[in-house]
Amino acid sequence: MGRNSSCRDTNALVAALLVAALCLGAAAVARGQLTDDFYDDCCPQAEDIVKARASAAMKAEAHGRLPAQAPLPRLLRQRTSRPTPTLQSPFGCDGSILLDGSNSEKLAGPNLNSARGYEVVDAIKADLEKACPGVVSCADVLALAAKYGVLLSGGPDYDVLLGRRDGLVANQSRFKDVGLNITDVVVLSGAHTIGRARCALFSNRLSNFSAVSSVDPTLDASLASSLQSLCRGGDGNQTAALDAGSADAFDNHYFQNLLNQKGLLSSDQGLFSGADAGANATKALVRAYSADPERFLCDFGRSMVKMGNIRPLTGSAGQIRWNCRAVNGCDGSILLDNSSSIVSEKFATPNNNSARGYPVVDAVKAALEEACPGVVSCADILAIAAKISVELSGGPRWRVPLGRRDGTTANITAANNLPSPFDNLTALQHKFGAVGLDATTDLVALSGAHTFGRVQCQFVAPRLYNFSGTGSPDPALDGGYRALLSLRCPRGGDGSALGDLDPATPDAFDSSYYANLEARRGTLQSDQELLSAPGAPTAAIVSQFAGSQKAFFRSFARSMVSMGNIEVLTGSQGEVRRNCRVVNGS
């Protein structure tokens, strides 16, 4: 009894690693720049580090030193009219499931209380950052952890192609069809040979299944009875083995269960009991794998490699996260110039000809290097400069937490994902929430920085002449202010021409920005959205700040501190650049 329980818990950890690694990506399968020797030169110990941590975690769990992990949730989602599973997902294998936040994929229905083991990934990443800082992506950690989880459970060994980079956003949306075939569907479903599933995922098969049958007729009667006893009166989080009779080993017993109507999930049993046109092909494969374990293991390895190559981010796309739970943050990367290894963020659309003042930062850094060489980071210079510029313009004061270090890479992809002047409220809230900021108060308070500064006509003109492709002006824009903006930014005029963001007090840091919004005189679409979007949860905060500059200043200061703390590099992470425009040693 003790051995079976510990093995079950250990394999639950393997399943938890698999859920993240078997990421189901969009569009087509693309190998990109992945290779099996990607880290041989830059981090040759990478695979050994992952294997050691995965092995230690499994042993610790087997001996009760780690809490039991929940199993692999459904990789394959089922349409009610089509029992054969359909592979779906929003993006590719980019480690996005690891990101925390209000829109985290961890909170998606299939993953909530099912996909776990994140602390094991955290430990692996910490070890890798000590050995090879900024080299191995979280996406590759997942791919390697899944491989060793399967291997250490008695499954097949297979080569993992490496070189993925990490995504910048999470997405809970429904999966989309990908380029995997029927064999891939069936063989990857065999990952359910280990792990457990929550009652919430199969209780629909146990009662009120259809107008003519209370229990799913494709579910073995004795198994149905035991599952009813397990799940009755619970909250849906009780668990049952996915592979009844052989839950502790990675083998082909899962397919033998399907022959006997003992598939736990309807998407599993549908591979053998489905009645649609595609079921004949899946039935044949189920029979083949149930009779030939070697064929199953061999095909599983091939399909895992194929699955892991679904639209990976490679080259300069995405980033290498320092912390798998959040995108890289305030590390002074915007200051880096183009080089043979860096594509500068200065040329990202939100920054190009808009973010300026780099010579001022250079002058500050030169003075600091003369006074305290190698001590003050470029990231801290930016944080202090932002504070002082606000104070000198009449804004609030706040204490800036210091001690950041500088990143050694830039990420133009991340910079292009910054909040856009054309974003609607939903997009703005998503982007703020994705980096751990509050999607209402932080969003409204930090948008108030538009109380001073200038904006290019290219970011205003669409509201004046062709809002959202309608050929008409933005109806949320005051007519008189639209006429004024049209003089500044005539149709077909110079898109780089500059105008004030705050027409009332363009050079003062005050609350008139919010009064402008109430008068429908927000210069950018993204500004006016805070008040004018239907049912906007931010509208009340706009009104509060319009009526109380003190409340705005207080919230702005708090939000600036929060933003300045987004995934900072500290301790031995990164470096303290001697020149903010280049990494040390360049």
Summary of the structure (lengths in Angstrom):
residues: 586
radius of gyration: 27.3
end to end distance: 60.6
largest distance: 83.6
contacts: 2011
relative contact order: 0.11
helix: 45%
strand: 6%
